[in-house]
Amino acid sequence: MSSAALTSSQPVQARISNPALSYNKAIGLSLVLIIVAGLLYLPIIHHPFANIDDQGYVYDNLHVRAGLTWGTVTWALTTFDDSNWHPLTWFSHAMDCQLFGLNPAGHHAMNIAFHAVDAVVLFWVLLFATGFLYRSFMVAALFAVHPMNVEVVAWAAERKTVLSMLFFLLALGAYRWYARQPTSARYATVAALFVLGLMAKPQIITFPFVLLLWDYWPLRRMFADKDAEGKPSEFAPMGFWALVNEKIPLIIISAGSALITMKAQHAGHPENWPFTAWIRIGYCFVAYMRYLGKAIWPSHLALLYVHPGYSLRMWHVPVCALLLFAITALVLAGRRYRYLPVGWFWFLGMLFPVIGVVPVAMQAMADRYAYQSFLGLFMLACWGVADWARKEHLPKSVLAAASVATLCALSLVTHRQIGFWQDNLTLWEHAAQVTDNNWPAENMVAVLLMTQGHRDEAVSHYRVAIAMNPDDLPANLALAINEQNRGNLPEAVRLYQKAISESDDPMEKSKMYQNLAVAYRDLGQTSESVDSLRQAAWLREKAQRTAPAPQ
């Protein structure tokens, strides 16, 4: 069946001349997606846990390690651990521990399985919504092999993303089922799937907005009489505000999730963001263009991208803003092809909650945030290229060959990116190499080298981190200890004082004062040594007074 033979204005069954043959093809293509995703990501099962977040989500979390017990369920439903409320994610990790223990292979295998299932569900949701077999497959295939998704699949702690995506797609598919025959029970099914997705990860909070786009295309419940093809919609048309009113219960659910997420984030990170609102908002335009660039040319991918802050080149902001507005104007001008505005605004809208207006620690962007948002770009590209090829009477074999070549090229890049996750040192060294001013990555490389006994190499990375960020607490403290061990006591004192000024942890500062007291003693500065010991004792008592009571 040719993709050009189908139109998006009729039910799938009406657009398929031979339903049995077409569904057999769809099942075959589903198997292709599973096999490709499985084989591509298979090396991950030999990789260890990552040394960031995986400890809190899996191997150092006593509740998760206990398996799926009633105590774990109760804890998961009430905790804000790791600055999130996502009980379904905790359930999933606990089940993994029950099945595989702390063997990372099993945890990684489950991530691969979820990713493959996500690709297949995406394919079927698109197929039933649009009726285009090969276009739907190409979108799902791009999703399955794109290098930006490596972080989500290779990182055990990102179970929340693959799990949330599954319920997001199921809710999107159920929405078409509801639109064909709107009933309270069907609407409740959509809402329940949406809630389950939020209980895995709240990033899908813009789901009601996505449904409005889905109403415009491919369902065409919105402005059905203005369709360029002039063909009737499968669904009863509704006015814009009626469709908005229909989403109010889902919007209320989104608002509730937003409130819970803000509370959880505040509980985990009650910190002051060092940059002004203008810097944060300005960088959002830059971040959107960086994501778009990595969708087209996925290079220099890293686990962490550090926010440029006040080093942001201000001319980047208006240039990126102008490009975004220009692209938006173009897709609106081409709204005759409904997938253009839908794909573009899907990309913008799904990224908005994590684009940086509300900051997340020091990061500027993250590969994992592309997992849902890039679907809009994939749909826009696949439908746009297919329509252009049909208009230009391009042979189907040429389009097929170009599609296969694109998927093969992306798969090669993905395979290479997966290799950087083979161990933590390689992962962080790569992040430091491909990003600018990544002092946290330099710190992590230094820590890992120090644990392996490569002290001199570790010290050099600590020095690089301090050159990038003179206020870096871990690097200052590590170098202070190193200088004290080498007998360079004046430099050790200076570095201890710098580290103490940057620390907010009373117990941590108490230990630093103890080391500082020893340095002062060895320098013969008795009064300074005594004062440091007094500060250490006072801080230790303060930490003990404010420590939470044991559970």
C-alpha positions as CSV (number, residue, x, y, z in Angstrom):
1,M,0.0,0.0,0.0
2,S,1.4,3.4,-1.0
3,S,1.5,6.1,1.6
4,A,0.3,8.5,-1.1
5,A,-2.8,6.4,-1.6
6,L,-4.2,7.4,1.8
7,T,-5.8,10.7,2.8
8,S,-6.2,11.9,6.3
9,S,-9.9,12.8,5.9
10,Q,-11.5,9.3,6.2
11,P,-11.4,6.4,8.6
12,V,-8.5,4.1,8.3
13,Q,-10.7,1.3,7.2
14,A,-12.2,3.4,4.4
15,R,-8.8,4.5,3.1
16,I,-7.4,0.9,2.9
17,S,-8.3,-1.0,-0.1
18,N,-7.2,-4.3,1.4
19,P,-7.4,-4.0,5.2
20,A,-6.1,-7.5,5.9
21,L,-3.0,-7.0,3.8
22,S,-2.4,-3.5,5.2
23,Y,-2.7,-4.6,8.8
24,N,-0.3,-7.5,8.1
25,K,2.1,-4.9,6.8
26,A,1.6,-2.8,9.9
27,I,2.3,-5.8,12.2
28,G,5.4,-6.6,10.2
29,L,6.6,-3.0,10.5
30,S,5.9,-3.1,14.2
31,L,8.2,-6.2,14.5
32,V,10.9,-4.2,12.5
33,L,10.7,-1.4,15.0
34,I,11.1,-3.8,18.0
35,I,14.0,-5.6,16.3
36,V,15.8,-2.4,15.3
37,A,15.4,-0.7,18.7
38,G,16.3,-3.9,20.5
39,L,19.5,-4.6,18.5
40,L,20.6,-1.0,18.4
41,Y,20.4,-0.6,22.2
42,L,21.4,-4.1,23.2
43,P,25.0,-3.1,24.2
44,I,23.5,-1.1,27.1
45,I,22.8,-4.3,29.1
46,H,26.6,-4.6,29.6
47,H,26.9,-1.1,31.0
48,P,27.0,-0.2,34.7
49,F,24.6,2.1,36.6
50,A,25.4,5.8,36.1
51,N,26.9,7.6,39.1
52,I,24.4,10.4,38.9
53,D,20.7,9.8,40.0
54,D,20.9,6.1,39.6
55,Q,22.0,5.8,43.2
56,G,18.9,7.7,44.4
57,Y,16.6,5.9,42.1
58,V,17.9,2.4,42.5
59,Y,21.0,1.1,44.2
60,D,21.2,3.4,47.3
61,N,17.4,3.6,47.7
62,L,16.4,1.2,50.5
63,H,12.7,1.5,49.6
64,V,13.3,0.6,46.0
65,R,15.7,-2.2,46.8
66,A,13.1,-3.8,49.0
67,G,11.0,-4.6,46.0
68,L,7.3,-4.0,45.4
69,T,6.2,-4.3,49.0
70,W,3.3,-2.5,50.7
71,G,5.8,-0.4,52.5
72,T,7.4,0.7,49.2
73,V,4.0,1.5,47.7
74,T,3.0,3.7,50.7
75,W,6.4,5.4,50.5
76,A,6.2,6.0,46.8
77,L,2.7,7.6,47.0
78,T,3.9,10.1,49.7
79,T,7.5,10.9,49.0
80,F,9.1,13.9,47.2
81,D,12.5,12.1,47.0
82,D,14.6,13.3,44.1
83,S,12.5,16.4,43.9
84,N,9.6,14.7,42.2
85,W,6.3,13.1,42.9
86,H,6.2,10.1,40.5
87,P,5.0,7.0,42.3
88,L,4.6,5.0,39.2
89,T,8.3,5.4,38.4
90,W,9.1,4.2,41.9
91,F,6.9,1.2,41.5
92,S,8.7,0.3,38.2
93,H,12.2,0.6,39.8
94,A,11.0,-1.5,42.8
95,M,9.7,-4.2,40.5
96,D,13.0,-4.3,38.7
97,C,14.8,-4.8,42.0
98,Q,12.4,-7.6,42.8
99,L,13.1,-9.3,39.5
100,F,16.8,-8.5,38.9
101,G,18.2,-7.3,42.2
102,L,21.0,-4.8,41.6
103,N,22.2,-6.3,38.4
104,P,22.2,-3.3,36.0
105,A,21.6,-5.5,33.0
106,G,18.0,-6.2,33.9
107,H,17.2,-2.5,34.6
108,H,18.7,-1.5,31.3
109,A,16.9,-4.3,29.5
110,M,13.6,-2.9,30.8
111,N,14.4,0.6,29.5
112,I,15.1,-0.9,26.1
113,A,11.8,-2.8,26.1
114,F,9.9,0.3,27.1
115,H,11.5,2.3,24.4
116,A,10.7,-0.3,21.8
117,V,7.1,-0.5,23.0
118,D,6.9,3.3,22.9
119,A,8.0,3.3,19.2
120,V,5.4,0.6,18.3
121,V,2.5,2.4,20.1
122,L,3.5,5.7,18.4
123,F,3.3,3.9,15.1
124,W,-0.2,2.6,15.7
125,V,-1.5,5.8,17.2
126,L,-0.4,7.7,14.1
127,L,-1.6,5.0,11.7
128,F,-5.1,5.0,13.1
129,A,-5.2,8.8,13.4
130,T,-3.9,9.5,9.8
131,G,-4.2,6.3,7.8
132,F,-0.7,6.7,6.4
133,L,1.2,3.5,6.9
134,Y,4.7,4.4,5.8
135,R,4.7,8.0,7.0
136,S,3.6,6.8,10.4
137,F,6.3,4.1,10.4
138,M,9.0,6.7,9.4
139,V,8.0,8.9,12.4
140,A,8.2,5.9,14.7
141,A,11.5,4.8,13.2
142,L,13.1,8.2,13.6
143,F,11.9,8.2,17.2
144,A,13.4,4.7,17.7
145,V,16.9,5.5,16.4
146,H,17.5,9.2,16.9
147,P,20.6,9.8,19.0
148,M,18.9,12.4,21.2
149,N,17.0,9.5,22.8
150,V,20.2,7.6,23.9
151,E,20.2,9.4,27.3
152,V,16.7,8.3,28.1
153,V,17.3,4.6,27.2
154,A,20.8,4.2,28.5
155,W,20.2,5.9,31.9
156,A,18.3,3.7,34.4
157,A,17.0,6.8,36.2
158,E,15.2,7.9,33.1
159,R,12.7,5.1,33.5
160,K,10.3,7.9,34.3
161,T,10.6,9.3,30.8
162,V,10.0,6.0,28.8
163,L,7.1,5.1,31.2
164,S,5.5,8.5,31.0
165,M,5.7,8.4,27.2
166,L,3.9,5.1,27.1
167,F,0.9,6.5,29.0
168,F,1.0,9.7,27.0
169,L,0.7,7.8,23.7
170,L,-2.0,5.5,25.1
171,A,-4.0,8.6,26.2
172,L,-3.5,10.1,22.8
173,G,-4.7,7.0,21.1
174,A,-7.7,6.7,23.5
175,Y,-8.6,10.3,22.7
176,R,-9.4,9.4,19.1
177,W,-11.5,6.5,20.4
178,Y,-13.3,9.1,22.6
179,A,-13.7,11.6,19.7
180,R,-15.5,9.0,17.6
181,Q,-18.2,8.5,20.2
182,P,-17.8,11.1,23.1
183,T,-19.0,9.5,26.3
184,S,-18.1,10.0,30.0
185,A,-16.6,6.6,30.3
186,R,-14.3,7.1,27.3
187,Y,-13.3,10.6,28.5
188,A,-12.5,9.1,31.9
189,T,-10.3,6.6,30.2
190,V,-8.3,9.3,28.5
191,A,-8.0,11.2,31.8
192,A,-6.9,8.1,33.7
193,L,-4.2,7.4,31.2
194,F,-3.1,11.0,31.4
195,V,-2.9,10.8,35.2
196,L,-0.8,7.6,35.1
197,G,1.6,9.4,32.7
198,L,1.9,12.3,35.2
199,M,2.5,9.8,38.0
200,A,5.5,8.6,36.0
201,K,6.9,12.1,35.0
202,P,5.1,15.4,35.0
203,Q,6.7,16.6,31.8
204,I,3.6,15.6,29.8
205,I,1.7,18.4,31.6
206,T,0.9,20.1,28.3
207,F,-1.2,17.1,27.1
208,P,-4.4,19.1,26.9
209,F,-2.6,21.6,24.6
210,V,-1.5,18.6,22.4
211,L,-5.1,17.4,22.2
212,L,-6.1,20.8,20.8
213,L,-3.4,20.4,18.1
214,W,-4.7,16.8,17.5
215,D,-8.2,18.2,17.0
216,Y,-6.8,20.4,14.3
217,W,-4.8,17.6,12.7
218,P,-5.1,14.8,12.1
219,L,-8.6,14.4,13.6
220,R,-9.9,17.7,12.1
221,R,-12.5,18.3,14.7
222,M,-11.5,21.9,14.6
223,F,-12.3,24.1,11.5
224,A,-13.3,21.0,9.6
225,D,-15.0,23.1,6.9
226,K,-11.7,24.9,6.1
227,D,-9.8,21.8,5.1
228,A,-7.8,22.3,1.8
229,E,-8.9,18.9,0.4
230,G,-12.6,19.7,1.0
231,K,-13.3,16.2,2.3
232,P,-15.5,15.4,5.2
233,S,-14.0,14.6,8.6
234,E,-14.5,11.3,10.3
235,F,-15.4,13.2,13.5
236,A,-18.2,15.6,14.3
237,P,-16.8,19.2,13.9
238,M,-16.7,21.5,17.0
239,G,-15.9,25.1,17.5
240,F,-12.6,26.2,19.0
241,W,-14.0,27.3,22.4
242,A,-16.1,24.2,22.6
243,L,-13.0,22.1,22.2
244,V,-11.2,24.1,24.8
245,N,-14.1,23.7,27.3
246,E,-14.0,20.0,26.6
247,K,-10.4,19.9,27.9
248,I,-11.1,21.8,31.2
249,P,-11.0,18.6,33.4
250,L,-7.7,17.7,31.8
251,I,-6.4,21.3,32.3
252,I,-7.4,21.1,36.0
253,I,-5.4,17.8,36.3
254,S,-2.4,19.6,34.7
255,A,-2.7,22.4,37.2
256,G,-2.8,20.0,40.1
257,S,0.3,18.2,38.8
258,A,2.1,21.6,38.4
259,L,1.4,22.5,42.0
260,I,2.6,19.1,43.2
261,T,5.7,19.4,41.1
262,M,6.6,22.9,42.3
263,K,6.2,21.7,45.9
264,A,8.4,18.7,45.2
265,Q,11.0,20.8,43.5
266,H,11.1,23.3,46.4
267,A,11.4,20.5,48.9
268,G,14.4,19.1,47.0
269,H,16.1,22.3,45.7
270,P,15.2,25.3,47.9
271,E,18.0,27.2,46.3
272,N,18.3,30.7,44.9
273,W,18.8,30.8,41.1
274,P,21.9,33.0,40.4
275,F,20.7,34.5,37.1
276,T,18.1,37.1,36.5
277,A,14.8,36.4,34.8
278,W,15.9,38.3,31.7
279,I,18.9,36.0,31.4
280,R,16.7,32.9,31.8
281,I,14.1,34.1,29.4
282,G,16.6,35.2,26.9
283,Y,18.4,31.9,26.9
284,C,15.1,30.1,26.2
285,F,15.2,31.4,22.6
286,V,18.8,30.1,22.3
287,A,17.8,26.7,23.8
288,Y,14.9,26.2,21.4
289,M,17.3,26.8,18.4
290,R,19.9,24.4,20.0
291,Y,17.3,21.7,20.3
292,L,16.2,22.3,16.7
293,G,19.8,22.1,15.6
294,K,20.4,18.8,17.4
295,A,17.2,17.3,15.9
296,I,18.7,18.0,12.4
297,W,22.4,17.4,13.2
298,P,22.7,15.5,16.5
299,S,26.3,16.1,17.4
300,H,28.1,17.0,20.7
301,L,25.5,15.2,22.8
302,A,26.3,15.2,26.5
303,L,24.8,14.2,29.8
304,L,25.0,17.8,31.1
305,Y,25.0,21.2,29.4
306,V,25.9,24.0,31.8
307,H,23.8,27.2,31.6
308,P,26.0,30.0,30.2
309,G,24.5,32.5,32.7
310,Y,26.0,36.0,32.4
311,S,28.5,34.8,29.8
312,L,25.6,34.4,27.4
313,R,26.4,36.3,24.2
314,M,23.5,38.7,24.1
315,W,23.4,39.0,20.3
316,H,22.4,35.3,20.3
317,V,19.1,36.1,21.9
318,P,17.6,38.4,19.2
319,V,19.0,36.3,16.4
320,C,17.5,33.1,17.8
321,A,14.2,34.8,18.6
322,L,14.0,36.2,15.0
323,L,14.6,32.7,13.6
324,L,11.9,31.2,15.8
325,F,9.4,33.9,14.8
326,A,10.3,33.4,11.1
327,I,9.8,29.7,11.3
328,T,6.5,30.2,13.1
329,A,5.4,32.7,10.4
330,L,6.2,30.2,7.7
331,V,4.3,27.3,9.2
332,L,1.3,29.5,9.8
333,A,1.5,30.7,6.2
334,G,1.5,27.0,5.2
335,R,-1.4,26.0,7.5
336,R,-3.2,24.7,4.4
337,Y,-1.0,21.7,5.3
338,R,-2.2,21.2,8.8
339,Y,0.6,19.1,9.9
340,L,3.0,22.1,9.6
341,P,1.6,24.2,12.5
342,V,0.7,21.0,14.5
343,G,4.3,19.6,14.3
344,W,5.9,23.0,15.1
345,F,3.7,24.0,18.0
346,W,3.9,20.4,19.4
347,F,7.7,20.9,19.5
348,L,7.4,24.4,21.1
349,G,4.7,23.4,23.5
350,M,6.1,20.1,24.8
351,L,9.4,21.8,25.5
352,F,8.0,24.8,27.2
353,P,7.8,23.4,30.7
354,V,11.5,22.5,30.6
355,I,12.9,25.2,28.4
356,G,14.4,27.1,31.3
357,V,12.0,29.8,32.3
358,V,11.7,27.8,35.6
359,P,15.3,26.7,36.1
360,V,16.5,23.2,36.9
361,A,19.8,23.4,38.8
362,M,22.6,24.6,36.6
363,Q,21.6,22.9,33.3
364,A,20.9,24.8,30.1
365,M,19.1,21.9,28.3
366,A,18.9,18.1,28.4
367,D,18.7,15.5,25.7
368,R,16.0,13.7,27.6
369,Y,13.6,16.6,27.1
370,A,13.5,15.8,23.4
371,Y,11.9,12.5,23.9
372,Q,8.3,13.7,23.6
373,S,8.9,17.1,22.0
374,F,10.8,15.9,18.9
375,L,7.7,13.9,17.8
376,G,6.3,17.1,16.4
377,L,9.4,17.7,14.3
378,F,9.4,14.1,13.1
379,M,5.7,14.4,12.0
380,L,6.3,17.7,10.3
381,A,9.3,16.4,8.4
382,C,7.9,13.1,7.4
383,W,4.6,14.5,6.1
384,G,6.3,17.5,4.5
385,V,8.9,15.5,2.6
386,A,6.3,12.9,1.5
387,D,3.9,15.6,0.2
388,W,6.8,17.4,-1.6
389,A,8.0,14.1,-3.2
390,R,4.4,13.4,-4.4
391,K,4.1,17.0,-5.8
392,E,7.4,16.6,-7.6
393,H,6.5,13.1,-8.9
394,L,9.6,11.7,-7.2
395,P,9.9,7.9,-7.7
396,K,8.8,6.0,-4.6
397,S,12.1,4.1,-4.7
398,V,14.1,7.3,-4.4
399,L,12.1,8.4,-1.3
400,A,12.4,4.9,0.2
401,A,16.2,4.9,-0.4
402,A,16.6,8.3,1.2
403,S,14.5,7.2,4.2
404,V,16.6,4.1,4.7
405,A,19.9,6.1,4.3
406,T,18.7,8.6,6.9
407,L,17.8,5.9,9.4
408,C,21.1,4.1,8.9
409,A,23.0,7.4,9.4
410,L,21.2,8.2,12.6
411,S,21.6,4.6,13.8
412,L,25.4,4.8,13.4
413,V,25.5,8.1,15.4
414,T,23.3,6.5,18.1
415,H,25.6,3.4,18.3
416,R,28.5,5.7,18.8
417,Q,26.7,7.7,21.4
418,I,25.7,4.5,23.3
419,G,29.4,3.7,23.5
420,F,30.0,6.7,25.7
421,W,27.8,5.2,28.4
422,Q,30.0,2.1,28.7
423,D,31.5,3.4,32.0
424,N,31.1,6.6,34.1
425,L,34.6,7.9,33.4
426,T,34.1,7.7,29.6
427,L,30.6,9.3,30.0
428,W,31.9,12.3,31.9
429,E,35.1,12.7,29.9
430,H,33.0,12.9,26.7
431,A,30.7,15.5,28.3
432,A,33.7,17.6,29.3
433,Q,35.1,17.4,25.7
434,V,32.0,18.3,23.7
435,T,30.7,21.1,25.8
436,D,32.0,24.5,26.9
437,N,32.8,25.5,30.5
438,N,31.4,22.2,31.9
439,W,33.0,22.4,35.3
440,P,30.6,19.8,36.9
441,A,31.8,17.3,34.3
442,E,35.5,18.2,35.0
443,N,34.7,17.7,38.7
444,M,33.1,14.3,38.1
445,V,36.1,13.2,35.9
446,A,38.4,14.2,38.8
447,V,36.4,12.3,41.4
448,L,36.5,9.1,39.2
449,L,40.2,9.4,38.5
450,M,40.9,9.9,42.2
451,T,39.0,6.8,43.1
452,Q,41.1,4.9,40.6
453,G,44.3,6.2,42.1
454,H,45.2,8.6,39.4
455,R,45.8,11.5,41.7
456,D,47.9,13.8,39.5
457,E,45.4,13.5,36.6
458,A,42.5,14.2,39.0
459,V,44.2,17.3,40.4
460,S,44.6,18.7,36.8
461,H,40.9,18.3,36.2
462,Y,40.1,20.0,39.5
463,R,42.2,22.9,38.4
464,V,40.4,23.1,35.1
465,A,37.1,23.2,37.0
466,I,38.2,26.0,39.2
467,A,39.5,27.9,36.2
468,M,36.0,27.7,34.7
469,N,34.2,28.4,38.0
470,P,36.4,29.8,40.9
471,D,33.5,29.3,43.3
472,D,33.3,25.6,42.7
473,L,33.0,24.0,46.2
474,P,34.1,20.4,45.5
475,A,37.1,21.4,43.4
476,N,38.3,23.9,46.0
477,L,37.9,21.4,48.8
478,A,39.6,18.6,46.9
479,L,42.5,20.8,46.0
480,A,42.8,22.1,49.6
481,I,43.1,18.5,50.9
482,N,45.7,17.8,48.1
483,E,47.8,20.8,48.9
484,Q,47.7,20.0,52.6
485,N,48.9,16.5,51.9
486,R,51.7,17.9,49.8
487,G,52.7,20.3,52.6
488,N,51.7,23.5,50.7
489,L,49.9,24.8,53.8
490,P,49.4,28.5,52.8
491,E,47.6,27.4,49.6
492,A,45.7,24.8,51.5
493,V,44.5,27.5,54.0
494,R,43.4,29.7,51.2
495,L,41.4,26.9,49.5
496,Y,39.8,25.8,52.7
497,Q,38.6,29.3,53.4
498,K,37.2,29.6,49.9
499,A,35.4,26.2,50.2
500,I,34.0,27.2,53.6
501,S,32.6,30.4,52.2
502,E,30.8,28.5,49.5
503,S,29.3,25.7,51.7
504,D,25.8,25.9,53.3
505,D,26.1,22.5,55.1
506,P,27.0,22.9,58.8
507,M,28.4,19.4,59.1
508,E,30.5,19.7,55.9
509,K,31.8,23.1,57.1
510,S,32.6,21.6,60.5
511,K,34.9,19.0,58.9
512,M,36.6,21.7,56.7
513,Y,37.3,23.8,59.9
514,Q,38.8,20.7,61.5
515,N,41.2,20.3,58.5
516,L,41.9,24.1,58.5
517,A,42.8,23.9,62.3
518,V,45.4,21.2,61.5
519,A,46.8,23.4,58.7
520,Y,47.1,26.4,61.0
521,R,48.7,24.3,63.7
522,D,51.3,23.0,61.3
523,L,52.0,26.6,60.2
524,G,52.5,27.6,63.9
525,Q,49.4,29.8,64.0
526,T,48.0,28.6,67.3
527,S,45.3,31.1,67.8
528,E,43.9,30.6,64.3
529,S,44.0,26.9,64.9
530,V,42.0,27.2,68.2
531,D,39.4,29.5,66.6
532,S,38.9,27.0,63.8
533,L,38.4,24.2,66.3
534,R,35.8,26.3,68.1
535,Q,34.0,26.9,64.8
536,A,34.1,23.2,64.0
537,A,32.5,22.3,67.3
538,W,29.8,25.0,67.1
539,L,28.9,23.9,63.6
540,R,28.8,20.2,64.6
541,E,26.4,21.0,67.5
542,K,24.3,23.1,65.1
543,A,24.1,20.3,62.6
544,Q,23.1,17.8,65.3
545,R,20.3,20.2,66.6
546,T,18.8,20.7,63.2
547,A,19.1,17.1,62.0
548,P,15.8,15.4,61.3
549,A,14.6,12.8,63.7
550,P,15.3,9.2,62.6
551,Q,12.3,7.5,60.9
